[in-house]
Amino acid sequence: MMNILCYTWLKIAKPNDMSTSVVGCYIPHQDFDFFCCLDKHQMFANLEDHITYFIHKGGIIVFGDINAHT
C-alpha cells in the first residue's frame, strides 16, 4: 500500500500567545486511479496522530473535504 500525503500543516504563531495549527485535508476518492493502492485507514490514523501531537501546542483548525464521498 502507498502512503500519500493528503494534508498540509501551517503554524500561525502569535507573540506571547499559543500558536494555532491549521491543516488542509484532501483524501482522494475512489474515482482516482491510485485509490486502490492507498491505505485508507492509515491516512486517517496519521492525521489523528498529528492532531493529537499539535493539540498540546495550541489550537487546531481542520479544513477540507477529507473525502466526504467515502
Backbone as CSV, one residue per row, in Angstrom:
resi,resn,N_x,N_y,N_z,CA_x,CA_y,CA_z,C_x,C_y,C_z
1,MET,0.831,-1.188,0.000,0.000,0.000,0.000,0.881,1.260,0.000
2,MET,0.409,2.273,-0.695,1.110,3.551,-0.730,0.595,4.436,0.391
3,ASN,1.462,5.285,0.906,1.038,6.283,1.878,1.199,7.648,1.222
4,ILE,0.115,8.236,0.803,0.100,9.514,0.104,-0.116,10.621,1.128
5,LEU,0.648,11.693,0.999,0.449,12.846,1.865,-0.813,13.565,1.425
6,CYS,-1.811,13.602,2.275,-3.116,14.150,1.910,-3.470,15.374,2.738
7,TYR,-2.502,15.913,3.442,-2.778,17.103,4.229,-1.512,17.938,4.367
8,THR,-1.737,19.229,4.600,-0.638,20.171,4.751,-0.880,20.990,6.008
9,TRP,0.159,21.134,6.818,0.061,21.879,8.067,0.663,23.271,7.906
10,LEU,0.063,24.242,8.595,0.557,25.607,8.650,0.468,26.056,10.102
11,LYS,1.549,26.612,10.616,1.552,27.090,12.006,1.443,28.612,12.003
12,ILE,0.484,29.129,12.762,0.306,30.563,12.928,0.729,30.900,14.351
13,ALA,1.847,31.580,14.474,2.376,31.916,15.798,2.064,33.375,16.112
14,LYS,1.609,33.598,17.341,1.316,34.946,17.803,2.229,35.241,18.992
15,PRO,2.802,36.427,19.061,3.667,36.773,20.193,2.911,36.656,21.518
16,ASN,3.577,36.067,22.493,3.027,35.943,23.844,1.693,35.206,23.888
17,ASP,1.473,34.287,22.975,0.224,33.545,22.932,0.516,32.160,22.363
18,MET,-0.383,31.230,22.559,-0.219,29.910,21.982,-0.446,29.989,20.477
19,SER,0.235,29.139,19.753,0.087,29.130,18.300,-1.178,28.389,17.884
20,THR,-1.575,28.597,16.657,-2.684,27.870,16.059,-2.141,27.100,14.878
21,SER,-2.454,25.820,14.813,-2.052,24.985,13.687,-3.259,24.788,12.784
22,VAL,-3.046,24.992,11.489,-4.108,24.852,10.505,-3.722,23.703,9.584
23,VAL,-4.656,22.784,9.354,-4.379,21.666,8.455,-5.447,21.607,7.380
24,GLY,-4.978,21.602,6.141,-5.859,21.428,4.997,-5.809,19.977,4.555
25,CYS,-6.955,19.339,4.470,-7.010,17.902,4.187,-7.697,17.624,2.859
26,TYR,-7.121,16.724,2.122,-7.773,16.190,0.933,-7.396,14.724,0.823
27,ILE,-8.366,13.876,0.830,-8.124,12.446,0.680,-8.797,12.024,-0.613
28,PRO,-8.025,11.484,-1.562,-8.583,11.125,-2.874,-9.750,10.149,-2.743
29,HIS,-10.706,10.270,-3.643,-11.866,9.382,-3.614,-11.667,8.225,-4.583
30,GLN,-12.585,7.319,-4.575,-12.434,6.049,-5.285,-12.360,6.179,-6.799
31,ASP,-12.688,7.327,-7.373,-12.598,7.503,-8.818,-11.164,7.755,-9.301
32,PHE,-10.238,8.029,-8.389,-8.845,8.221,-8.774,-8.188,6.880,-9.062
33,ASP,-7.318,6.859,-10.070,-6.660,5.614,-10.490,-5.864,4.956,-9.373
34,PHE,-5.204,5.740,-8.535,-4.363,5.160,-7.494,-5.111,4.886,-6.196
35,PHE,-6.423,5.045,-6.184,-7.216,4.805,-4.973,-7.023,3.388,-4.449
36,CYS,-6.962,2.409,-5.360,-6.825,1.008,-4.928,-5.483,0.747,-4.259
37,CYS,-4.501,1.623,-4.470,-3.171,1.435,-3.886,-3.031,2.111,-2.523
38,LEU,-4.036,2.845,-2.103,-3.947,3.614,-0.863,-4.344,2.787,0.343
39,ASP,-3.705,3.058,1.448,-4.122,2.503,2.727,-5.045,3.538,3.370
40,LYS,-6.339,3.406,3.111,-7.299,4.423,3.521,-7.333,4.644,5.025
41,HIS,-7.243,3.581,5.789,-7.303,3.702,7.250,-6.052,4.373,7.803
42,GLN,-4.909,4.138,7.177,-3.661,4.717,7.665,-3.649,6.234,7.492
43,MET,-4.256,6.738,6.419,-4.306,8.188,6.212,-5.033,8.874,7.361
44,PHE,-6.170,8.310,7.780,-6.919,8.888,8.894,-6.178,8.702,10.218
45,ALA,-5.522,7.563,10.391,-4.752,7.320,11.611,-3.593,8.305,11.718
46,ASN,-2.911,8.559,10.597,-1.808,9.527,10.605,-2.305,10.920,10.945
47,LEU,-3.432,11.316,10.353,-3.998,12.629,10.645,-4.373,12.737,12.118
48,GLU,-4.972,11.703,12.658,-5.334,11.703,14.077,-4.096,11.811,14.965
49,ASP,-3.040,11.105,14.612,-1.790,11.187,15.381,-1.219,12.601,15.358
50,HIS,-1.237,13.235,14.196,-0.714,14.597,14.093,-1.576,15.588,14.867
51,ILE,-2.883,15.434,14.814,-3.768,16.310,15.584,-3.503,16.146,17.075
52,THR,-3.336,14.913,17.525,-3.039,14.651,18.932,-1.733,15.326,19.353
53,TYR,-0.743,15.317,18.475,0.539,15.958,18.769,0.392,17.482,18.839
54,PHE,-0.256,18.079,17.847,-0.329,19.534,17.764,-1.329,20.152,18.733
55,ILE,-2.318,19.423,19.209,-3.327,19.989,20.099,-2.703,20.485,21.405
56,HIS,-1.592,19.886,21.806,-0.917,20.301,23.045,-0.089,21.564,22.847
57,LYS,0.032,22.016,21.622,0.829,23.204,21.323,-0.045,24.422,21.024
58,GLY,-1.358,24.270,21.081,-2.267,25.382,20.814,-3.519,24.902,20.121
59,GLY,-4.207,25.827,19.477,-5.451,25.488,18.794,-5.204,24.815,17.453
60,ILE,-6.242,24.161,16.946,-6.162,23.479,15.654,-7.402,23.813,14.838
61,ILE,-7.169,24.107,13.562,-8.259,24.289,12.607,-8.063,23.250,11.515
62,VAL,-9.087,22.440,11.269,-9.046,21.419,10.223,-10.042,21.827,9.144
63,PHE,-9.578,21.861,7.879,-10.498,22.185,6.795,-10.200,21.303,5.586
64,GLY,-11.135,21.221,4.707,-11.003,20.404,3.505,-12.164,19.435,3.425
65,ASP,-12.267,18.751,2.310,-13.399,17.834,2.181,-13.137,16.493,2.861
66,ILE,-11.884,16.166,3.101,-11.485,14.938,3.800,-12.249,13.732,3.237
67,ASN,-12.465,13.807,1.949,-13.152,12.764,1.182,-14.547,12.487,1.731
68,ALA,-15.394,13.445,1.605,-16.764,13.305,2.067,-17.546,12.237,1.297
69,HIS,-17.003,11.756,0.174,-17.702,10.752,-0.627,-17.643,9.358,-0.030
70,THR,-16.621,9.083,0.791,-16.415,7.718,1.252,-17.052,7.469,2.592
